[in-house]
Each structure stands twice: as structure tokens, then as C-alpha cells.
Amino acid sequence: YKEMNPKTTDIVFLTVVLYFFVFLNTIIFLIQEYFRGVEKQVKLQTEKEKLTKGYLVVRSERININLPYDQIVYVESLGNYVRLLVSEGKPVLTKEKISALEERLPHNFLRIHRSIIVNRDKIQSFNRELITVNEVELPLSRKYKEEVIRILQSSL
């Protein structure tokens, strides 16, 4: 004990150093939580803008088309194109990626397959393999099955 450095035997010094590290760790934690809160706020703001906007703008045949969210039945990826089936009128083809459209759609749209997104309000029936939308049966993939079933059963 007597051969140790005098600073390591000083209880007050060690206590101050320990409190300094705890205080520093707490400050870092609070800063991280602040930035997580800011990120959540930005996500909620963009979701609110999507809902208040009320429509999705897609480019099809060299023009921009405004599709109201409540008119979109489902979105289907077809190779390099994406087809948006709407309740009134003909389907809309666009060259956008389905993942980009998924980010721009509000929370009531569910990804049920890597190539299919459905409007939750348009679902007529569902089971563990298929979802029926406008008399069309769409496959439910294994990757999305658990989450989709949980969401649909909680909304009943």
C-alpha cells in the first residue's frame, strides 16, 4: 500500500475523478437522447405533412400525377417499373422504386411483400398466406408476415 502512487491512495481525489466520469457519461447520454428526440420529431412532422397533403405525386408518361391516398388500392413492383392500382381509373405506371414510394406513403400503407404495398383501408380479408384487396388476392411473404398479421389483428 505504501509503495503505490500517492494519487491512487487519496480517497477524495478518486471520488472526484469517479464523479467526473459519471457526470461526463450522463451529459453524453442526455445529448444522445436529445438528438433521438429531434429525429423522432422530424419523422412525425414528415408523417403529418404526408397526411395533410393527402396525395402522392408520381411521374408517369412525362407528367406529374397527383394520386389521393384514399384512391390508391395497392402498389406493385414490376421489374424496373411500379404500378399503382387506383380505385377509379386505369393503373398508373411509374419508373420510381417501390422503396422510395414506401417512404413517401403514410402509415396506413403496409408492405406485405418485397414487391407489394397495400392500402390498409382497402383490405377486404386476410389470412396467413393471402390478403384480398378489391377482389384480388395478393401474396403475403414470410419476411413481412408476422408484422402485417400483428398490425391487422390489432386494428380489428
Order of alpha helices (4+ residues) and beta strands (2+ residues): alpha-alpha-beta-beta-beta-beta-beta-alpha-beta-beta-beta-beta-beta-alpha
